[in-house]
Amino acid sequence: MTLARVTTLLHDDGRGDGMDGGAMMAGAAMAGPAARDSNGALAITSVIPPQDPVGDVPVKPLKAYPRYRVSVEEYVTFRRQGYLIVKGLVPQEDVDELVRHSEDLMYGRVEAPGLEAAPADASPRELERRFLRIHMLHRVLEVHERFLLHPRVLDVLEALIGPDVMAMQSMFFLKFPGGDGQGYHQDSYYIPTAPDTLCGAWLAVDRADEQNGCMYFTVGSQNEPIYPTEGRERINHGDALGDLSVVENVSHTDAAVNTLSRVAARYPDQEVAAIMEPGDVAFFGGHVLHRSHRNHSTDRFRRSFVGHYANARSFTQWGYGDGDPAGTNHKHILARGDTHLPFGLPRFGTACAANTPSLRGVGGGAGAPMMATMADGDMLTTAPMDAERNDPAAHDHEE
Ligand SMILES: O=C(O)CCC(=O)C(=O)O
């Protein structure tokens, strides 16, 4: 089946996206002047606003990577824990490129529309503390688009939430020494999709550990619903869950005011520090409670590149001003597989399913193979009517 509508990534009404991570909490800014966090450190979250449409962009061929095949054990681990760390998924030379790029950003050697320029009189220390994190740089910088669509990351997403994968958000964390963390939150609260298939992919650029503010996941909490704050009660679950309580101050680092901590408390001793080496990627579903603490080191950054993705057949109204009743799928990039929904194209031409028809359905993601599977097997016709064939014990004898 082909697509109803294909467009380039378009501009919107100029509001910030419904950003993951409580970016609008204290200290956040829209690529604006630096704010101070609760400890007085300079800490800004910049959000690159939507960009004007671009014309035809030539497709950039992919660097060749060996395909990563997810094992059944990894798949089960992702479901059982709510997250999965794939060690060494992204090659060191790619990570090195991000390290160099992060320094170019910090020291003002790279400029980008929507990104605050480096003040000429700033000291190196001040420059290094200008950005805690920057959202949506893939809208303006080719390197970020390339990492958002990194084939090895998509290989894993294809198995975990695919086969059809839509790339929605990019975040680049610089998290300098002393940089603040982010309290308990659930990503699907910020980026709702229906069906809810959201998944983050957190690529470690530096080693991340307890000292420099690594991620923590609460195992078991992936089975919780999304807890709304006041005014957002119907966004994720409608009114289907009768006793769903409202929480307050999600993402706040003070667990005493962030009442999601009460949900976390149902999983005593189940919070795991995600200690990661450069090139490791943590995949985590949209419901799992997670957080990170301040970077307590005096001389270590904790850089990471994070993409957020959903199954490309999930409808979304997220981003680009939110709330468009027609949805915003046409603004998000079809990374793998295919979809019956509209989709966006990568602005810089990074090869992916959206701009390379031959990549559609890579790994079996296209609509046609799915239909073929149904037609090939007789399960749709015979099995539901045949009680014996539906009995697993009977199967043992049959084969
Ligand atoms: O890296 C961090 O400190 C927080 C990241 C996060 O919560 C996310 O990517 O959803």
The ligand as an SDF file (V2000), in Angstrom:
LIG
                    3D

 10  9  0  0  0  0  0  0  0  0999 V2000
   20.1700   11.7910   29.6750 O   0  0  0  0  0  0  0  0  0  0  0  0
   19.4960   12.2060   30.6040 C   0  0  0  0  0  0  0  0  0  0  0  0
   19.9960   12.7130   31.5860 O   0  0  0  0  0  0  0  0  0  0  0  0
   18.0080   12.0890   30.5540 C   0  0  0  0  0  0  0  0  0  0  0  0
   17.5400   11.5380   29.2480 C   0  0  0  0  0  0  0  0  0  0  0  0
   16.1270   11.1520   29.2370 C   0  0  0  0  0  0  0  0  0  0  0  0
   15.4660   11.1460   30.2160 O   0  0  0  0  0  0  0  0  0  0  0  0
   15.5160   10.7290   27.9920 C   0  0  0  0  0  0  0  0  0  0  0  0
   16.2120   10.6560   26.9720 O   0  0  0  0  0  0  0  0  0  0  0  0
   14.3110   10.4640   27.9730 O   0  0  0  0  0  0  0  0  0  0  0  0
  1  2  2  0
  2  3  1  0
  2  4  1  0
  4  5  1  0
  5  6  1  0
  6  7  2  0
  6  8  1  0
  8  9  2  0
  8 10  1  0
M  END
$$$$
